């Protein structure tokens, strides 16, 4: 049976939002707000063990004639289900019962394939990682071609994440995992109560999480997103045994806060997963449309707009104009809506969460540019990954770049 329960990272990462705090009164108040809604990591792991055991003992061990076709069929069903759900929600036809029957049939077909698809994609990712010479966190000292942690993920429903930022600056100060079945009313209630503590809060949807083993990836995304996210969450577990990843764990636990460490870790995982994901798709799905987005015919540049908003907000906050910054963000949120981009809530916590990925337009951190410069100077993806993973802070990154000039 597959190696199970990678405890070394799980027991630490599952404490998202908890841990030591220098502001006990704040945390006590925040914990009282979120207590009824917290995600139960232990219950999820127990269910995951049962699921993995059924998969191992069940019929999924049978040889699949065409693994690639099986994966493509699965994601075709995902697209059909999404389209049908929109049609039912719009309620534009009187034949609702027939549509719901069709939806149930599609969901049954998807459920029948999910176990096979998880294993197929995991094996494909593992093969590409091995081709790149990426095996395990200790490969500098232990020369064995064993992939560790084993690449293993489950397609399912993700927990929500409550992100807390100070109002006077953009920085993630708390992140707490919440139940996946929250209603919009509950989400808005949590945010309103948290905001009363004098902070900026946002409950966000996750696409994947490496705080669990197997990692968890959303079941209703495209093939492109699924592959990239499965790789990224595996990388977070790989990095947990590296200096950079361990420092990130300390940040998540509140023991040693460092937004720069969080940004380096998230950006590194994002960059490497994008490269690995592209290789996987080119190797196994070269003719499949992987959910690529097309540019707007209107000429509106969402990425540029978001970056300009972030820069303006930082300027407001630097001048102590918190209320003006918040009014500005709401005005821009309404503008984005008029341009066809729906963002439920645009605030400091939004930018704190998305800004941790320095290769995204919502970030103004120079770390993304610095990591891209280092990647361009690296001999291989493996060298780039392990060079950055060995760092304990941004200063080391800057010194290395200076030495390469």
BELPELIN-V758290 format. One record per pair of residues at least 12 apart in sequence whose C-alpha atoms are under 7 Angstrom apart, sorted by the first residue. I is the first residue (numbers start at 1). J is the second residue. Records with the same first field share a line. If there is no record, write none. Layout:
# BELPELIN-V758290
I: J / J
This chain:
# BELPELIN-V758290
1: 56
5: 213
6: 213
9: 237 / 240
10: 211 / 212 / 213
12: 249
13: 211 / 249
14: 41 / 211
15: 253
16: 175 / 176 / 177 / 252 / 253
17: 174 / 175 / 176 / 252 / 253
18: 253
19: 253 / 254 / 255
20: 253 / 254 / 255
21: 254
30: 194
33: 190 / 193
37: 178 / 179
38: 177 / 178 / 179
39: 159 / 177 / 178 / 179
55: 115
60: 115 / 116
67: 120
68: 284
70: 117
71: 117
74: 110 / 113
75: 222 / 223
77: 106 / 110
78: 220
81: 103 / 106
84: 103
118: 153 / 154 / 155
122: 151 / 152
124: 280
125: 280
126: 151
128: 276 / 280
132: 382
133: 382
134: 382
135: 147 / 148
136: 148 / 149 / 238
137: 238 / 239 / 241 / 242
149: 237 / 238
151: 234
152: 214 / 215
153: 214 / 215 / 216 / 217 / 230
154: 214 / 215 / 216 / 217
155: 216 / 217 / 218 / 219
156: 216 / 217 / 218 / 219
157: 180 / 218 / 219
158: 180 / 206 / 207 / 208 / 216 / 218
159: 177 / 178 / 179 / 180 / 206
160: 177 / 178 / 179 / 180 / 203 / 204 / 205 / 206
161: 175 / 176 / 177 / 178 / 203 / 204 / 205 / 206
162: 175 / 176 / 177 / 178 / 201 / 202 / 203 / 204
163: 175 / 176 / 201 / 202 / 203 / 349 / 353
164: 199 / 200 / 201 / 202 / 349
165: 199 / 200 / 201 / 348 / 349 / 352
166: 199 / 200
167: 199 / 200 / 322 / 348
168: 317 / 320 / 322
169: 317
170: 348 / 349 / 351 / 352
171: 259 / 352
172: 349 / 352 / 353
187: 203
200: 347 / 348 / 349
201: 349
202: 349 / 350
208: 229 / 233
209: 233
210: 233 / 234 / 236 / 237
215: 233
217: 229 / 230
222: 290 / 291
223: 290 / 291
224: 290 / 291
227: 277
228: 273 / 274 / 277
231: 273
232: 269 / 270 / 273
235: 269
236: 269
239: 389
242: 389 / 390
243: 389 / 390 / 391 / 392
244: 265 / 389 / 390 / 391 / 392
245: 265 / 389
247: 261 / 392
248: 261 / 262 / 265
260: 394
261: 393
262: 356
263: 356 / 357 / 358
264: 367
266: 356 / 357
267: 357 / 358 / 359 / 368
303: 361
304: 361
306: 361 / 362
307: 361 / 362 / 363
310: 362
313: 325
326: 347
329: 346 / 347
330: 346
333: 346
374: 401
